[in-house]
Amino acid sequence: MQYLRSFIFWFFLIIFIIFLGSIAPFFKNKTRSFQKLVGFCSRLLLIFSFTKVRVEGELSFLREEKPFLIAVNHCSFIDSPILLGKLPCPFRFTVYPAGFRFPFLGKLFRTAGYIGVGDKSFASFKLAGALKKGDKIVVYSAMAAGETEGEFNPNLIRLSEHFKVPILPVAIRGASSILPLGKLVFGDQAAVVKIGKPFDVTSLESATKELKEEIIRLHSSAT
């Protein structure tokens, strides 16, 4: 079953990337509509691969028409499909700029409004534009094999303070058992997405520690 799930996941992931990249030109200047389509395809990907994901916490803030940053721990290749398929709102990702070089994936990234973080000045310009439009932006707080390990991303706090937008902490638990970083074969554990409460940055020094502790707490309390 694990190998079947793995084959289905990677097969349909490639199919959806090619499909979305191919139709991306028809969604020029329709970023949010395209983001919703990406979310729909991600939900299908989770269904087809028999991936069970439960969402816990208050979802009302995610549905509000206001800009904010979403801070999430990152420990698996399946984290992005989980967020795209389960969060009840369209949003942008900050991504590695190398992804824009691939033919279909690059078109998907550009049309969905994802922001490459390699060029800091360009990224800041894109971030400012997206937040002014009222968009929500996912920024992974850390990347590690352990779900709450790894160096915490301090840029989250700087972005929140600079653009005067709140941060919504979110924790994903169980994704590393489904599909660990660097692995291609699925495990058999379900995942939980735990939504926290938004907070505003008042002190750069204390906020980094508080945000990290909150994501760890959400991860620990996810059932």
C-alpha positions in Angstrom: 0.0 0.0 0.0 2.8 2.4 0.8 4.4 2.0 -2.6 1.0 2.4 -4.3 0.3 5.6 -2.4 3.8 6.8 -3.3 3.3 6.1 -7.0 -0.1 7.8 -7.0 1.2 10.8 -5.2 4.2 11.5 -7.4 2.4 10.6 -10.6 -0.5 13.0 -10.0 1.8 15.6 -8.6 3.7 15.7 -11.9 0.4 15.6 -13.9 -1.1 18.5 -11.9 2.1 20.6 -12.3 2.1 20.0 -16.0 -1.7 20.8 -16.2 -1.5 23.9 -14.1 1.6 25.2 -15.9 -0.1 24.6 -19.2 -3.2 26.6 -18.4 -1.4 29.3 -16.4 -1.4 31.8 -19.4 -5.2 31.8 -19.3 -5.1 33.1 -15.7 -3.1 36.2 -16.4 -4.1 38.9 -13.9 -6.4 36.3 -12.2 -4.0 35.3 -9.4 -6.5 34.4 -6.7 -8.6 32.3 -9.1 -5.5 30.4 -10.0 -4.5 30.0 -6.4 -8.0 28.5 -5.7 -7.4 26.1 -8.6 -4.1 25.1 -7.2 -5.8 24.4 -3.9 -8.4 22.3 -5.6 -5.8 20.2 -7.3 -3.9 19.8 -4.0 -7.1 18.5 -2.3 -7.5 15.9 -5.1 -3.8 14.9 -4.7 -4.4 14.2 -1.0 -7.6 12.3 -1.8 -6.0 10.2 -4.6 -3.0 9.3 -2.4 -5.2 8.3 0.6 -3.5 11.0 2.8 -5.6 11.8 5.8 -5.3 15.4 7.2 -7.3 16.9 10.0 -7.4 20.6 10.7 -7.7 21.9 14.3 -8.0 25.4 15.7 -9.9 28.5 14.8 -10.3 29.1 11.1 -12.2 32.4 11.1 -9.0 34.6 11.0 -7.9 32.8 7.8 -11.2 33.8 6.1 -10.8 37.5 6.9 -9.9 39.8 4.0 -6.8 41.2 5.5 -3.0 40.7 4.9 -0.9 38.6 7.2 2.0 36.1 7.3 1.4 32.5 8.1 4.4 30.9 9.9 4.6 27.1 9.5 7.1 24.4 10.4 8.5 22.6 7.4 9.6 18.9 7.6 8.2 17.1 4.5 7.7 17.4 0.8 4.0 17.0 1.4 3.7 20.1 3.6 2.8 22.4 0.7 0.1 20.2 -0.7 -1.3 19.8 2.8 -1.5 23.6 3.3 -2.8 24.3 -0.2 -5.5 21.6 0.2 -6.6 22.3 3.7 -6.3 26.0 4.5 -9.6 27.7 3.7 -8.2 30.7 1.8 -6.0 31.5 -1.2 -2.4 32.5 -0.3 1.1 32.9 -1.7 4.2 31.0 -0.8 7.7 32.3 -0.5 9.8 29.8 -2.5 13.3 29.1 -3.6 13.9 30.9 -6.9 15.3 27.8 -8.5 11.8 26.6 -8.9 11.0 29.3 -11.4 13.6 27.8 -13.8 11.5 24.7 -14.5 9.1 25.1 -17.5 5.7 24.1 -16.0 6.6 24.7 -12.3 7.9 28.2 -13.1 4.7 29.1 -14.8 2.7 27.8 -11.9 4.8 29.8 -9.4 4.5 33.0 -11.3 0.8 32.8 -12.0 0.0 31.9 -8.4 2.0 34.9 -7.3 4.7 33.0 -5.4 7.7 35.0 -4.3 11.2 33.9 -4.8 13.4 34.7 -1.9 16.8 34.7 -3.6 16.9 38.4 -4.6 16.2 40.2 -1.4 15.4 43.6 -3.0 13.1 42.0 -5.5 11.5 39.8 -2.9 10.8 42.8 -0.6 9.2 44.6 -3.5 7.0 41.6 -4.3 6.1 41.1 -0.6 5.1 44.7 -0.2 2.9 44.6 -3.3 1.2 41.4 -2.2 0.5 42.6 1.3 -0.8 45.9 0.0 -3.3 43.9 -2.0 -4.4 42.1 1.1 -2.8 38.8 0.3 -1.8 36.1 2.8 1.8 34.8 2.6 3.1 31.5 3.9 6.6 31.6 5.1 8.2 28.4 6.4 9.6 29.0 9.9 12.2 26.2 9.8 13.2 23.2 7.7 14.4 20.0 9.4 13.9 16.3 9.5 12.5 16.7 13.0 9.2 18.6 12.9 10.1 21.2 15.4 13.9 21.2 14.9 16.1 23.3 12.7 17.2 26.9 12.7 14.2 29.3 13.1 13.7 31.7 10.2 14.2 35.2 11.7 12.9 36.9 8.5 9.3 36.2 9.6 9.6 38.6 12.5 11.4 41.3 10.4 8.8 41.0 7.7 5.9 41.4 10.2 7.6 44.4 11.9 8.5 46.1 8.6 5.1 45.7 6.9 3.1 46.0 10.1 1.1 42.8 9.6 0.3 40.1 12.1 1.7 36.5 12.1 -0.5 33.5 12.3 1.4 30.5 13.7 0.5 27.1 12.2 2.0 23.7 13.1 1.9 20.5 10.9 2.3 17.3 12.9 2.8 13.9 11.3 3.9 15.0 7.8 7.4 13.8 8.3 6.0 10.3 8.9 4.0 10.4 5.8 6.8 11.6 3.5 10.1 12.6 5.1 12.4 15.1 3.5 14.7 13.3 1.1 12.4 10.2 0.8 10.2 9.1 -2.0 8.2 6.4 -0.3 5.2 7.1 1.9 4.7 6.1 5.5 1.3 5.4 6.9 0.6 8.1 9.5 -2.0 10.8 9.1 -1.2 14.5 9.6 -2.8 17.2 11.7 -2.7 21.0 10.9 -3.1 23.0 14.1 -4.0 26.7 13.7 -3.0 29.1 16.4 -4.0 32.7 17.2 -2.5 35.7 15.4 -0.2 38.0 17.2 1.5 41.3 16.4 5.3 41.9 16.7 6.1 44.4 19.5 9.7 43.4 20.2 12.0 41.9 17.6 14.1 40.1 20.3 11.2 38.5 22.2 8.9 37.9 19.2 11.3 35.3 17.6 11.4 33.2 20.7 7.7 33.6 21.4 6.8 32.5 17.8 9.0 29.5 17.9 7.6 28.4 21.3 4.1 28.9 20.0 4.6 26.7 17.0 6.2 24.0 19.2 3.3 24.2 21.6 0.8 23.9 18.7 2.7 20.9 17.4 2.7 19.2 20.8 -1.0 19.9 21.4 -2.1 18.6 18.0 -4.1 15.4 18.3 
